Amino acid sequence: MLFAEALKALHEGEYLAREIWTGAEYIVHMPGMQYLWKILTQPNPNAGNWVPLVEDMIAEDWKIIQQVQPATPAVAPSA
């Protein structure tokens, strides 16, 4: 999928990633926000504003993520 198509899908509420990414990261556009979020689910879950690189904008390997896997805790909870 081209970046232009990926942007349209983001505005429709889809989660997206690139084929070359690790599988533990994706981007999302949250309603009411003026920017995109990149979510990293492993090894240490976090999120932050995402600005695409030129490489991302000319890439043709964008894909819709059908189901986002929940983050795995980096440290096991103590009893």
N, C-alpha and C positions, 0 to 999 in steps of 0.2 A: 504494500500500500504506500502511496506517496504521502509526503508530509501534509499537503493540502487536504487530502482525504482524511488523514489522521486528525487534523484540527477540527474538521467537521464532526467526526465521530466523538471527539472530546466534548464538543458543545452539546452533543446528544446524550452525554452522560457515560460514555464508554471509558474503560480503562485501557491504556495503550502501552506498548513496549516495542523495542526494536529487537529483531532476531539476534543481533550480536550481543545484546545485554545478557546478564547472567541468569535471568529467570527469577531473581529475587528483587527486581526493581521494575517500577512502572510509573507512568504519569497519569494525572487526573486533573480535570478542571472542576473545581467546586463552585456550585451556583453562587452568584454574588461576588465572587473573587475576580480580581483583575489580572491574575497571573496563574500559572500552572504550578502544580505540586509534583515533585518527584518523590516517590515513596520507596524506601529501601526496607525490605522485610527481614533480611538476614545479612550479616551475622548480628549486627546491632541495629534493631529497628529505629528508623528516624524518618523525618520528612523535611522538605525545605523547598523554597521557591526554585523553579527550574527555568533556565534560559537556554534554548536550543543552540547548539553549535551549528556552524555552516554544514558540517558533516551530517548532522541530524536532519537539517532542512532539505538536503539533496538526496538523502537516503530513500531507497525504495523498499526497505525491509520492515516497515511499520506493521504491527499486527494488533488486533483487538484481543485483550485478555478476557476470556470468558468467565473465569473465576479467580479471584485473588486469594492466594493461600494466606492464612493467618501467620503472623510472625511467631517464630520459635524463640522462647526466652534464651538469651545468651548464658544466663546463670540459672541453675535450678533453684526454685524457691526453697527456702529453709523451713524446717518443720518447727 
